[in-house]
């Protein structure tokens, strides 16, 4: 495996507004384990606030995990300081959700694309024009500033910057959610073409299941800081095993009006619990259509129920 994360936990302190004393903590990520292999795209999906972006920051070591391990290309990243992480960052890059907030507005595109080389103390081995051509932009764009571009063009610049050092793995944190639908398709197709051309691996984070289905090899479903199901893309969409996954997929519109009218729609009742005070036992039980005493008493662990499929549920749906 190129990337292996085991039992990642991230807690953020909560402080009293007046005294600034710590009043508790929020567990944003609670025991997440996942793998990404060479040339693979792992999709990570879930509701807003479930901890997806925090996972991205932990894996790229923009945040230090409270506990757990992160092995990338055989090296444990969890305890490394910034100096030790510097050579690792050549192979591990990130594309951010909002391209404009991640690009320095005072720099030209040429300066932005030279940034990764400056950080590594290297001379650019690829002209900015060549990097722009990779992502479908023209040579004259190199001397413009970020505000002169559309959202889709700015995201292409962010992708070009991530590719500058020829990384092995790119973490894409909701890279198309701020873009128009037609532009989303262009960016997704660009990411797929780049993967085929350069043998990249992706961790693709999104709440848009259509985008995840288009680009992913495998999918992991996240709920309130934990992974509740992982499976191959086609298997997950055809036969979801966790009740939360079934509810998510039932909200995806189908292109066939007859199928859309006849299929079962699963509506989750209640609000997403607060990470300040998550429910005991199964965290999904307060919204699950079929909870029982075991769900309240014991938290289900992620376990293998079929080849390539893991589910954290005491009563998963049967799969072929």
Phi and psi restraints in degrees (value plus and minus 20) as a CYANA .aco file:
   2 UNK   PHI     -97.6   -57.6
   2 UNK   PSI     -63.1   -23.1
   3 UNK   PHI    -149.5  -109.5
   3 UNK   PSI     109.6   149.6
   4 UNK   PHI    -152.6  -112.6
   4 UNK   PSI      98.8   138.8
   5 UNK   PHI    -134.2   -94.2
   5 UNK   PSI     115.3   155.3
   6 UNK   PHI    -152.0  -112.0
   6 UNK   PSI     104.0   144.0
   7 UNK   PHI      32.8    72.8
   7 UNK   PSI      25.8    65.8
   8 UNK   PHI     -90.2   -50.2
   8 UNK   PSI     113.1   153.1
   9 UNK   PHI    -152.2  -112.2
   9 UNK   PSI     115.7   155.7
  10 UNK   PHI    -155.8  -115.8
  10 UNK   PSI      99.9   139.9
  11 UNK   PHI    -135.9   -95.9
  11 UNK   PSI     115.4   155.4
  12 UNK   PHI    -130.6   -90.6
  12 UNK   PSI     112.8   152.8
  13 UNK   PHI     -90.1   -50.1
  13 UNK   PSI     126.1   166.1
  14 UNK   PHI    -132.9   -92.9
  14 UNK   PSI     103.8   143.8
  15 UNK   PHI    -132.4   -92.4
  15 UNK   PSI     128.6   168.6
  16 UNK   PHI     -85.3   -45.3
  16 UNK   PSI     117.0   157.0
  17 UNK   PHI     -82.5   -42.5
  17 UNK   PSI     -51.7   -11.7
  18 UNK   PHI    -116.4   -76.4
  18 UNK   PSI     -69.0   -29.0
  19 UNK   PHI    -106.2   -66.2
  19 UNK   PSI     -38.3     1.7
  20 UNK   PHI      44.5    84.5
  20 UNK   PSI      -7.6    32.4
  21 UNK   PHI     -97.8   -57.8
  21 UNK   PSI     129.9   169.9
  22 UNK   PHI     -90.3   -50.3
  22 UNK   PSI     104.5   144.5
  23 UNK   PHI    -124.3   -84.3
  23 UNK   PSI     -22.7    17.3
  24 UNK   PHI     138.4   178.4
  24 UNK   PSI    -180.6  -140.6
  25 UNK   PHI    -172.3  -132.3
  25 UNK   PSI     135.6   175.6
  26 UNK   PHI    -124.9   -84.9
  26 UNK   PSI     106.0   146.0
  27 UNK   PHI    -112.7   -72.7
  27 UNK   PSI      76.0   116.0
  28 UNK   PHI     -95.5   -55.5
  28 UNK   PSI     -54.6   -14.6
  29 UNK   PHI    -150.9  -110.9
  29 UNK   PSI     108.4   148.4
  30 UNK   PHI    -153.0  -113.0
  30 UNK   PSI      67.7   107.7
  31 UNK   PHI      58.5    98.5
  31 UNK   PSI      17.5    57.5
  32 UNK   PHI    -100.2   -60.2
  32 UNK   PSI     110.7   150.7
  33 UNK   PHI    -147.7  -107.7
  33 UNK   PSI     112.3   152.3
  34 UNK   PHI    -176.9  -136.9
  34 UNK   PSI     141.0   181.0
  35 UNK   PHI    -151.4  -111.4
  35 UNK   PSI     128.7   168.7
  36 UNK   PHI    -154.3  -114.3
  36 UNK   PSI     102.8   142.8
  37 UNK   PHI    -113.2   -73.2
  37 UNK   PSI     148.3   188.3
  38 UNK   PHI     -79.9   -39.9
  38 UNK   PSI     112.4   152.4
  39 UNK   PHI      52.5    92.5
  39 UNK   PSI      -9.9    30.1
  40 UNK   PHI    -123.6   -83.6
  40 UNK   PSI     134.2   174.2
  41 UNK   PHI    -138.7   -98.7
  41 UNK   PSI      95.7   135.7
  42 UNK   PHI    -118.7   -78.7
  42 UNK   PSI     100.0   140.0
  43 UNK   PHI    -108.6   -68.6
  43 UNK   PSI     117.3   157.3
  44 UNK   PHI    -141.3  -101.3
  44 UNK   PSI      96.8   136.8
  45 UNK   PHI    -145.1  -105.1
  45 UNK   PSI     141.8   181.8
  46 UNK   PHI     140.1   180.1
  46 UNK   PSI     149.9   189.9
  47 UNK   PHI     -85.5   -45.5
  47 UNK   PSI     139.2   179.2
  48 UNK   PHI     -79.4   -39.4
  48 UNK   PSI     114.9   154.9
  49 UNK   PHI      69.8   109.8
  49 UNK   PSI     -16.7    23.3
  50 UNK   PHI    -102.7   -62.7
  50 UNK   PSI     -30.4     9.6
  51 UNK   PHI      90.8   130.8
  51 UNK   PSI     -11.0    29.0
  52 UNK   PHI     -81.3   -41.3
  52 UNK   PSI     -68.8   -28.8
  53 UNK   PHI     -87.0   -47.0
  53 UNK   PSI     -52.5   -12.5
  54 UNK   PHI     -85.0   -45.0
  54 UNK   PSI     -58.7   -18.7
  55 UNK   PHI     -79.1   -39.1
  55 UNK   PSI     -64.0   -24.0
  56 UNK   PHI     -79.4   -39.4
  56 UNK   PSI     -63.6   -23.6
  57 UNK   PHI     -88.6   -48.6
  57 UNK   PSI     -52.9   -12.9
  58 UNK   PHI     -88.7   -48.7
  58 UNK   PSI     -64.1   -24.1
  59 UNK   PHI     -87.6   -47.6
  59 UNK   PSI     -51.2   -11.2
  60 UNK   PHI    -112.7   -72.7
  60 UNK   PSI     -17.5    22.5
  61 UNK   PHI      39.7    79.7
  61 UNK   PSI      11.7    51.7
  62 UNK   PHI     -95.2   -55.2
  62 UNK   PSI     -42.0    -2.0
  63 UNK   PHI    -146.1  -106.1
  63 UNK   PSI     124.5   164.5
  64 UNK   PHI    -109.0   -69.0
  64 UNK   PSI     108.8   148.8
  65 UNK   PHI     -87.7   -47.7
  65 UNK   PSI     127.1   167.1
  66 UNK   PHI     -86.2   -46.2
  66 UNK   PSI     -60.6   -20.6
  67 UNK   PHI    -177.8  -137.8
  67 UNK   PSI     149.4   189.4
  68 UNK   PHI      87.1   127.1
  68 UNK   PSI     154.9   194.9
  69 UNK   PHI    -147.1  -107.1
  69 UNK   PSI     128.8   168.8
  70 UNK   PHI    -152.4  -112.4
  70 UNK   PSI      88.2   128.2
  71 UNK   PHI    -124.9   -84.9
  71 UNK   PSI     102.3   142.3
  72 UNK   PHI    -144.4  -104.4
  72 UNK   PSI      99.5   139.5
  73 UNK   PHI      32.6    72.6
  73 UNK   PSI      18.9    58.9
  74 UNK   PHI      64.1   104.1
  74 UNK   PSI     -15.0    25.0
  75 UNK   PHI    -138.9   -98.9
  75 UNK   PSI     114.9   154.9
  76 UNK   PHI    -102.0   -62.0
  76 UNK   PSI      99.6   139.6
  77 UNK   PHI    -113.2   -73.2
  77 UNK   PSI     -35.2     4.8
  78 UNK   PHI     -78.5   -38.5
  78 UNK   PSI     -58.8   -18.8
  79 UNK   PHI    -122.6   -82.6
  79 UNK   PSI     -14.1    25.9
  80 UNK   PHI     -97.0   -57.0
  80 UNK   PSI     124.9   164.9
  81 UNK   PHI    -106.5   -66.5
  81 UNK   PSI     157.4   197.4
  82 UNK   PHI     -82.9   -42.9
  82 UNK   PSI     -56.5   -16.5
  83 UNK   PHI     -83.4   -43.4
  83 UNK   PSI     -64.4   -24.4
  84 UNK   PHI     -90.4   -50.4
  84 UNK   PSI     -46.7    -6.7
  85 UNK   PHI     -97.4   -57.4
  85 UNK   PSI     -40.4    -0.4
  86 UNK   PHI     -75.1   -35.1
  86 UNK   PSI     -70.7   -30.7
  87 UNK   PHI     -85.8   -45.8
  87 UNK   PSI     -48.0    -8.0
  88 UNK   PHI     -86.8   -46.8
  88 UNK   PSI     -54.1   -14.1
  89 UNK   PHI     -86.4   -46.4
  89 UNK   PSI     -34.7     5.3
  90 UNK   PHI     -82.7   -42.7
  90 UNK   PSI     -54.7   -14.7
  91 UNK   PHI    -119.6   -79.6
  91 UNK   PSI     -25.0    15.0
  92 UNK   PHI    -152.3  -112.3
  92 UNK   PSI      85.6   125.6
  93 UNK   PHI    -142.9  -102.9
  93 UNK   PSI     151.3   191.3
  94 UNK   PHI    -160.3  -120.3
  94 UNK   PSI     121.7   161.7
  95 UNK   PHI    -132.7   -92.7
  95 UNK   PSI     106.9   146.9
  96 UNK   PHI    -113.7   -73.7
  96 UNK   PSI     144.2   184.2
  97 UNK   PHI     -85.9   -45.9
  97 UNK   PSI     -69.9   -29.9
  98 UNK   PHI    -122.4   -82.4
  98 UNK   PSI      86.6   126.6
  99 UNK   PHI     -84.0   -44.0
  99 UNK   PSI     -53.1   -13.1
 100 UNK   PHI     -91.2   -51.2
 100 UNK   PSI     -55.0   -15.0
 101 UNK   PHI     -96.5   -56.5
 101 UNK   PSI     -35.2     4.8
 102 UNK   PHI    -119.4   -79.4
 102 UNK   PSI     -22.5    17.5
 103 UNK   PHI    -132.1   -92.1
 103 UNK   PSI     112.0   152.0
 104 UNK   PHI     -87.7   -47.7
 104 UNK   PSI      97.2   137.2
 105 UNK   PHI     -87.5   -47.5
 105 UNK   PSI     -38.5     1.5
 106 UNK   PHI    -106.9   -66.9
 106 UNK   PSI     -33.0     7.0
 107 UNK   PHI    -117.9   -77.9
 107 UNK   PSI     129.2   169.2
 108 UNK   PHI     -96.0   -56.0
 108 UNK   PSI     146.3   186.3
 109 UNK   PHI     -80.7   -40.7
 109 UNK   PSI     -56.2   -16.2
 110 UNK   PHI     -80.9   -40.9
 110 UNK   PSI     -62.7   -22.7
 111 UNK   PHI     -88.0   -48.0
 111 UNK   PSI     -58.1   -18.1
 112 UNK   PHI     -82.8   -42.8
 112 UNK   PSI     -63.7   -23.7
 113 UNK   PHI     -92.5   -52.5
 113 UNK   PSI     -39.6     0.4
 114 UNK   PHI    -104.5   -64.5
 114 UNK   PSI     -31.1     8.9
 115 UNK   PHI     -76.6   -36.6
 115 UNK   PSI     -68.5   -28.5
 116 UNK   PHI     -78.5   -38.5
 116 UNK   PSI     -54.6   -14.6
 117 UNK   PHI     -90.1   -50.1
 117 UNK   PSI     -60.2   -20.2
 118 UNK   PHI     -82.2   -42.2
 118 UNK   PSI     -62.2   -22.2
 119 UNK   PHI     -81.3   -41.3
 119 UNK   PSI     -56.4   -16.4
 120 UNK   PHI    -107.6   -67.6
 120 UNK   PSI     -24.0    16.0
 121 UNK   PHI      52.2    92.2
 121 UNK   PSI      12.1    52.1
 122 UNK   PHI    -136.1   -96.1
 122 UNK   PSI     138.3   178.3
 123 UNK   PHI    -107.8   -67.8
 123 UNK   PSI     117.3   157.3
 124 UNK   PHI     -76.6   -36.6
 124 UNK   PSI     108.1   148.1
 125 UNK   PHI    -119.2   -79.2
 125 UNK   PSI     -20.2    19.8
 126 UNK   PHI    -154.5  -114.5
 126 UNK   PSI     106.1   146.1
 127 UNK   PHI     -81.2   -41.2
 127 UNK   PSI     131.0   171.0
 128 UNK   PHI     -76.9   -36.9
 128 UNK   PSI     -56.4   -16.4
 129 UNK   PHI     -81.9   -41.9
 129 UNK   PSI     -55.8   -15.8
 130 UNK   PHI     -89.3   -49.3
 130 UNK   PSI     -61.1   -21.1
 131 UNK   PHI     -84.2   -44.2
 131 UNK   PSI     -59.8   -19.8
 132 UNK   PHI     -85.7   -45.7
 132 UNK   PSI     -57.8   -17.8
 133 UNK   PHI     -83.3   -43.3
 133 UNK   PSI     -52.8   -12.8
 134 UNK   PHI     -78.5   -38.5
 134 UNK   PSI     -55.5   -15.5
 135 UNK   PHI    -125.3   -85.3
 135 UNK   PSI      -5.0    35.0
 136 UNK   PHI      63.3   103.3
 136 UNK   PSI       3.6    43.6
 137 UNK   PHI    -130.2   -90.2
 137 UNK   PSI     141.9   181.9
 138 UNK   PHI    -112.1   -72.1
 138 UNK   PSI     138.0   178.0
 139 UNK   PHI     -78.8   -38.8
 139 UNK   PSI     -56.6   -16.6
 140 UNK   PHI     -87.4   -47.4
 140 UNK   PSI     -34.8     5.2
 141 UNK   PHI     -87.5   -47.5
 141 UNK   PSI     -37.1     2.9
 142 UNK   PHI     -84.2   -44.2
 142 UNK   PSI     -46.6    -6.6
 143 UNK   PHI    -125.1   -85.1
 143 UNK   PSI      -1.3    38.7
 144 UNK   PHI    -122.6   -82.6
 144 UNK   PSI     148.5   188.5
 145 UNK   PHI    -122.9   -82.9
 145 UNK   PSI     137.9   177.9
 146 UNK   PHI     -74.3   -34.3
 146 UNK   PSI     -54.7   -14.7
 147 UNK   PHI     -88.3   -48.3
 147 UNK   PSI     -31.1     8.9
 148 UNK   PHI    -107.1   -67.1
 148 UNK   PSI     -15.6    24.4
 149 UNK   PHI    -136.6   -96.6
 149 UNK   PSI     137.5   177.5
 150 UNK   PHI     -95.5   -55.5
 150 UNK   PSI     151.0   191.0
 151 UNK   PHI     -80.7   -40.7
 151 UNK   PSI     -62.2   -22.2
 152 UNK   PHI     -84.7   -44.7
 152 UNK   PSI     -61.2   -21.2
 153 UNK   PHI     -86.1   -46.1
 153 UNK   PSI     -60.3   -20.3
 154 UNK   PHI     -83.5   -43.5
 154 UNK   PSI     -57.3   -17.3
 155 UNK   PHI     -88.5   -48.5
 155 UNK   PSI     -53.4   -13.4
 156 UNK   PHI     -82.9   -42.9
 156 UNK   PSI     -56.7   -16.7
 157 UNK   PHI     -85.4   -45.4
 157 UNK   PSI     -61.5   -21.5
 158 UNK   PHI     -80.9   -40.9
 158 UNK   PSI     -58.4   -18.4
 159 UNK   PHI     -87.5   -47.5
 159 UNK   PSI     -62.1   -22.1
 160 UNK   PHI     -80.8   -40.8
 160 UNK   PSI     -61.2   -21.2
 161 UNK   PHI     -82.3   -42.3
 161 UNK   PSI     -61.4   -21.4
 162 UNK   PHI     -84.2   -44.2
 162 UNK   PSI     -49.4    -9.4
 163 UNK   PHI    -108.3   -68.3
 163 UNK   PSI     -26.7    13.3
 164 UNK   PHI     -76.3   -36.3
 164 UNK   PSI     -58.8   -18.8
 165 UNK   PHI    -117.0   -77.0
 165 UNK   PSI      -5.2    34.8
 166 UNK   PHI      34.6    74.6
 166 UNK   PSI      42.1    82.1
 167 UNK   PHI     -92.8   -52.8
 167 UNK   PSI     145.8   185.8
 168 UNK   PHI    -112.5   -72.5
 168 UNK   PSI     -54.2   -14.2
 169 UNK   PHI    -152.0  -112.0
 169 UNK   PSI     113.7   153.7
 170 UNK   PHI    -140.6  -100.6
 170 UNK   PSI     104.0   144.0
 171 UNK   PHI    -112.1   -72.1
 171 UNK   PSI      98.3   138.3
 172 UNK   PHI    -126.4   -86.4
 172 UNK   PSI      87.4   127.4
 173 UNK   PHI    -116.1   -76.1
 173 UNK   PSI      76.0   116.0
 174 UNK   PHI      29.0    69.0
 174 UNK   PSI      36.0    76.0
 175 UNK   PHI     -93.0   -53.0
 175 UNK   PSI     -32.4     7.6
 176 UNK   PHI    -140.1  -100.1
 176 UNK   PSI     -19.9    20.1
 177 UNK   PHI     -88.4   -48.4
 177 UNK   PSI     -44.5    -4.5
 178 UNK   PHI    -113.1   -73.1
 178 UNK   PSI     -12.0    28.0
 179 UNK   PHI    -131.1   -91.1
 179 UNK   PSI     137.5   177.5
 180 UNK   PHI     -82.9   -42.9
 180 UNK   PSI     137.8   177.8
 181 UNK   PHI     -79.6   -39.6
 181 UNK   PSI     -64.6   -24.6
 182 UNK   PHI     -84.7   -44.7
 182 UNK   PSI     -56.2   -16.2
 183 UNK   PHI     -92.6   -52.6
 183 UNK   PSI     -54.5   -14.5
 184 UNK   PHI     -74.8   -34.8
 184 UNK   PSI     -67.0   -27.0
 185 UNK   PHI     -81.1   -41.1
 185 UNK   PSI     -58.5   -18.5
 186 UNK   PHI     -84.4   -44.4
 186 UNK   PSI     -63.0   -23.0
 187 UNK   PHI     -87.8   -47.8
 187 UNK   PSI     -60.4   -20.4
 188 UNK   PHI     -83.3   -43.3
 188 UNK   PSI     -63.5   -23.5
 189 UNK   PHI     -85.4   -45.4
 189 UNK   PSI     -57.0   -17.0
 190 UNK   PHI     -81.7   -41.7
 190 UNK   PSI     -64.8   -24.8
 191 UNK   PHI     -81.4   -41.4
 191 UNK   PSI     -60.5   -20.5
 192 UNK   PHI     -85.7   -45.7
 192 UNK   PSI     -62.6   -22.6
 193 UNK   PHI     -83.3   -43.3
 193 UNK   PSI     -61.8   -21.8
 194 UNK   PHI     -85.5   -45.5
 194 UNK   PSI     -56.2   -16.2
 195 UNK   PHI     -83.1   -43.1
 195 UNK   PSI     -65.2   -25.2
 196 UNK   PHI     -85.9   -45.9
 196 UNK   PSI     -57.3   -17.3
 197 UNK   PHI     -94.8   -54.8
 197 UNK   PSI     -57.9   -17.9
 198 UNK   PHI    -135.4   -95.4
 198 UNK   PSI     -16.7    23.3
 199 UNK   PHI      46.5    86.5
 199 UNK   PSI      14.5    54.5
 200 UNK   PHI     -94.6   -54.6
 200 UNK   PSI     135.7   175.7
 201 UNK   PHI    -130.5   -90.5
 201 UNK   PSI     125.8   165.8
 202 UNK   PHI    -147.4  -107.4
 202 UNK   PSI     122.7   162.7
 203 UNK   PHI    -126.5   -86.5
 203 UNK   PSI      91.4   131.4
 204 UNK   PHI    -128.0   -88.0
 204 UNK   PSI      92.1   132.1
 205 UNK   PHI    -123.2   -83.2
 205 UNK   PSI     110.6   150.6
 206 UNK   PHI    -183.9  -143.9
 206 UNK   PSI     141.8   181.8
 207 UNK   PHI    -126.7   -86.7
 207 UNK   PSI     -24.7    15.3
 208 UNK   PHI    -107.8   -67.8
 208 UNK   PSI      85.4   125.4
 209 UNK   PHI     -87.4   -47.4
 209 UNK   PSI     -48.9    -8.9
 210 UNK   PHI     -83.9   -43.9
 210 UNK   PSI     -62.9   -22.9
 211 UNK   PHI     -85.6   -45.6
 211 UNK   PSI     -61.1   -21.1
 212 UNK   PHI     -84.1   -44.1
 212 UNK   PSI     -61.3   -21.3
 213 UNK   PHI     -84.8   -44.8
 213 UNK   PSI     -55.0   -15.0
 214 UNK   PHI     -87.3   -47.3
 214 UNK   PSI     -55.1   -15.1
 215 UNK   PHI    -130.9   -90.9
 215 UNK   PSI     -39.5     0.5
 216 UNK   PHI    -106.9   -66.9
 216 UNK   PSI     131.6   171.6
 217 UNK   PHI    -111.7   -71.7
 217 UNK   PSI     -68.7   -28.7
 218 UNK   PHI    -145.8  -105.8
 218 UNK   PSI     142.6   182.6
 219 UNK   PHI    -153.8  -113.8
 219 UNK   PSI     117.2   157.2
 220 UNK   PHI    -136.4   -96.4
 220 UNK   PSI     113.8   153.8
 221 UNK   PHI    -125.9   -85.9
 221 UNK   PSI     111.1   151.1
 222 UNK   PHI    -138.4   -98.4
 222 UNK   PSI     118.5   158.5
 223 UNK   PHI    -160.2  -120.2
 223 UNK   PSI     101.1   141.1
 224 UNK   PHI      29.4    69.4
 224 UNK   PSI      28.9    68.9
 225 UNK   PHI      69.8   109.8
 225 UNK   PSI     -22.5    17.5
 226 UNK   PHI    -151.0  -111.0
 226 UNK   PSI     132.3   172.3
 227 UNK   PHI    -100.9   -60.9
 227 UNK   PSI     107.4   147.4
 228 UNK   PHI    -127.4   -87.4
 228 UNK   PSI     -37.8     2.2
 229 UNK   PHI    -182.0  -142.0
 229 UNK   PSI     120.9   160.9
 230 UNK   PHI    -154.4  -114.4
 230 UNK   PSI     121.8   161.8
 231 UNK   PHI    -187.5  -147.5
 231 UNK   PSI     144.5   184.5
 232 UNK   PHI     -80.0   -40.0
 232 UNK   PSI     129.7   169.7
 233 UNK   PHI     -73.3   -33.3
 233 UNK   PSI     -73.6   -33.6
 234 UNK   PHI     -85.8   -45.8
 234 UNK   PSI     -58.9   -18.9
 235 UNK   PHI     -85.7   -45.7
 235 UNK   PSI     -59.3   -19.3
 236 UNK   PHI     -86.8   -46.8
 236 UNK   PSI     -63.6   -23.6
 237 UNK   PHI     -91.9   -51.9
 237 UNK   PSI     -51.1   -11.1
 238 UNK   PHI     -99.1   -59.1
 238 UNK   PSI     -59.0   -19.0
 239 UNK   PHI    -162.6  -122.6
 239 UNK   PSI      54.9    94.9
 240 UNK   PHI     -84.4   -44.4
 240 UNK   PSI     117.0   157.0
 241 UNK   PHI    -120.5   -80.5
 241 UNK   PSI     -49.4    -9.4
 242 UNK   PHI    -111.3   -71.3
 242 UNK   PSI     120.7   160.7
 243 UNK   PHI     -81.0   -41.0
 243 UNK   PSI     -50.2   -10.2
 244 UNK   PHI     -89.5   -49.5
 244 UNK   PSI     -61.1   -21.1
 245 UNK   PHI     -81.8   -41.8
 245 UNK   PSI     -61.7   -21.7
 246 UNK   PHI     -80.8   -40.8
 246 UNK   PSI     -60.1   -20.1
 247 UNK   PHI     -87.0   -47.0
 247 UNK   PSI     -61.2   -21.2
 248 UNK   PHI     -81.2   -41.2
 248 UNK   PSI     -66.7   -26.7
 249 UNK   PHI     -89.1   -49.1
 249 UNK   PSI     -48.9    -8.9
 250 UNK   PHI     -89.8   -49.8
 250 UNK   PSI     -36.7     3.3
 251 UNK   PHI    -107.5   -67.5
 251 UNK   PSI     -27.3    12.7
 252 UNK   PHI    -102.3   -62.3
 252 UNK   PSI     100.6   140.6
 253 UNK   PHI     -86.9   -46.9
 253 UNK   PSI     123.1   163.1
 254 UNK   PHI    -117.6   -77.6
 254 UNK   PSI     125.1   165.1
 255 UNK   PHI     -91.6   -51.6
 255 UNK   PSI     -39.7     0.3
 256 UNK   PHI    -110.0   -70.0
 256 UNK   PSI      95.7   135.7
 257 UNK   PHI     -80.5   -40.5
 257 UNK   PSI     -56.1   -16.1
 258 UNK   PHI     -87.1   -47.1
 258 UNK   PSI     -64.8   -24.8
 259 UNK   PHI     -85.1   -45.1
 259 UNK   PSI     -59.1   -19.1
 260 UNK   PHI     -82.7   -42.7
 260 UNK   PSI     -58.6   -18.6
 261 UNK   PHI     -93.9   -53.9
 261 UNK   PSI     -48.7    -8.7
 262 UNK   PHI    -116.5   -76.5
 262 UNK   PSI     -35.0     5.0
 263 UNK   PHI     -99.6   -59.6
 263 UNK   PSI     140.6   180.6
 264 UNK   PHI     -96.7   -56.7
 264 UNK   PSI     111.3   151.3
 265 UNK   PHI    -126.1   -86.1
 265 UNK   PSI     102.7   142.7
 266 UNK   PHI    -119.7   -79.7
 266 UNK   PSI     100.5   140.5
 267 UNK   PHI    -128.6   -88.6
 267 UNK   PSI     102.6   142.6
 268 UNK   PHI    -104.2   -64.2
 268 UNK   PSI     109.4   149.4
 269 UNK   PHI    -117.8   -77.8
 269 UNK   PSI     130.6   170.6
 270 UNK   PHI      67.3   107.3
 270 UNK   PSI     148.2   188.2
 271 UNK   PHI    -116.5   -76.5
 271 UNK   PSI     140.0   180.0
 272 UNK   PHI     -83.0   -43.0
 272 UNK   PSI     105.4   145.4
 273 UNK   PHI     -80.3   -40.3
 273 UNK   PSI     135.0   175.0
 274 UNK   PHI     -96.1   -56.1
 274 UNK   PSI     114.6   154.6
 275 UNK   PHI     -87.1   -47.1
 275 UNK   PSI     -33.2     6.8
 276 UNK   PHI     -89.9   -49.9
 276 UNK   PSI     -51.4   -11.4
 277 UNK   PHI    -163.4  -123.4
 277 UNK   PSI      49.3    89.3
 278 UNK   PHI     -89.0   -49.0
 278 UNK   PSI     132.9   172.9
 279 UNK   PHI     -87.0   -47.0
 279 UNK   PSI     130.5   170.5
 280 UNK   PHI     -93.5   -53.5
 280 UNK   PSI     144.0   184.0
 281 UNK   PHI      49.5    89.5
 281 UNK   PSI    -158.3  -118.3
 282 UNK   PHI     -91.8   -51.8
 282 UNK   PSI     106.7   146.7
 283 UNK   PHI     -90.9   -50.9
 283 UNK   PSI     -39.9     0.1
 284 UNK   PHI    -108.4   -68.4
 284 UNK   PSI     -26.4    13.6
 285 UNK   PHI     -83.7   -43.7
 285 UNK   PSI     -47.2    -7.2
 286 UNK   PHI     -91.5   -51.5
 286 UNK   PSI     -32.4     7.6
 287 UNK   PHI    -143.5  -103.5
 287 UNK   PSI     -20.6    19.4
 288 UNK   PHI     -95.6   -55.6
 288 UNK   PSI     122.0   162.0
 289 UNK   PHI     -94.6   -54.6
 289 UNK   PSI     -32.1     7.9
 290 UNK   PHI    -162.5  -122.5
 290 UNK   PSI      34.9    74.9
 291 UNK   PHI     -99.3   -59.3
 291 UNK   PSI     136.7   176.7
 292 UNK   PHI    -162.0  -122.0
 292 UNK   PSI    -188.8  -148.8
 293 UNK   PHI     -84.0   -44.0
 293 UNK   PSI     -56.9   -16.9
 294 UNK   PHI     -82.6   -42.6
 294 UNK   PSI     -59.1   -19.1
 295 UNK   PHI     -82.2   -42.2
 295 UNK   PSI     -55.6   -15.6
 296 UNK   PHI     -97.6   -57.6
 296 UNK   PSI     -48.1    -8.1
 297 UNK   PHI    -110.2   -70.2
 297 UNK   PSI     -50.7   -10.7
 298 UNK   PHI    -156.1  -116.1
 298 UNK   PSI     111.2   151.2
 299 UNK   PHI     -99.8   -59.8
 299 UNK   PSI     105.5   145.5
 300 UNK   PHI     -92.3   -52.3
 300 UNK   PSI     120.5   160.5
 301 UNK   PHI    -118.3   -78.3
 301 UNK   PSI     134.1   174.1
 302 UNK   PHI     -87.7   -47.7
 302 UNK   PSI      99.2   139.2
 303 UNK   PHI    -155.0  -115.0
 303 UNK   PSI     135.3   175.3
 304 UNK   PHI    -101.6   -61.6
 304 UNK   PSI     104.3   144.3
 305 UNK   PHI    -132.2   -92.2
 305 UNK   PSI     -31.7     8.3
 306 UNK   PHI    -183.3  -143.3
 306 UNK   PSI     140.5   180.5
 307 UNK   PHI     -75.1   -35.1
 307 UNK   PSI     104.8   144.8
 308 UNK   PHI      58.4    98.4
 308 UNK   PSI     -13.5    26.5
 309 UNK   PHI    -151.6  -111.6
 309 UNK   PSI     109.2   149.2
 310 UNK   PHI    -146.1  -106.1
 310 UNK   PSI     121.0   161.0
 311 UNK   PHI    -159.3  -119.3
 311 UNK   PSI     118.5   158.5
 312 UNK   PHI    -124.7   -84.7
 312 UNK   PSI      60.5   100.5
 313 UNK   PHI    -176.3  -136.3
 313 UNK   PSI     119.0   159.0
 314 UNK   PHI     -91.4   -51.4
 314 UNK   PSI     -47.0    -7.0
 315 UNK   PHI    -152.3  -112.3
 315 UNK   PSI      45.4    85.4
 316 UNK   PHI     -88.4   -48.4
 316 UNK   PSI     135.3   175.3
 317 UNK   PHI     -87.7   -47.7
 317 UNK   PSI     124.8   164.8
 318 UNK   PHI     -89.3   -49.3
 318 UNK   PSI     120.0   160.0
 319 UNK   PHI    -141.1  -101.1
 319 UNK   PSI     131.3   171.3
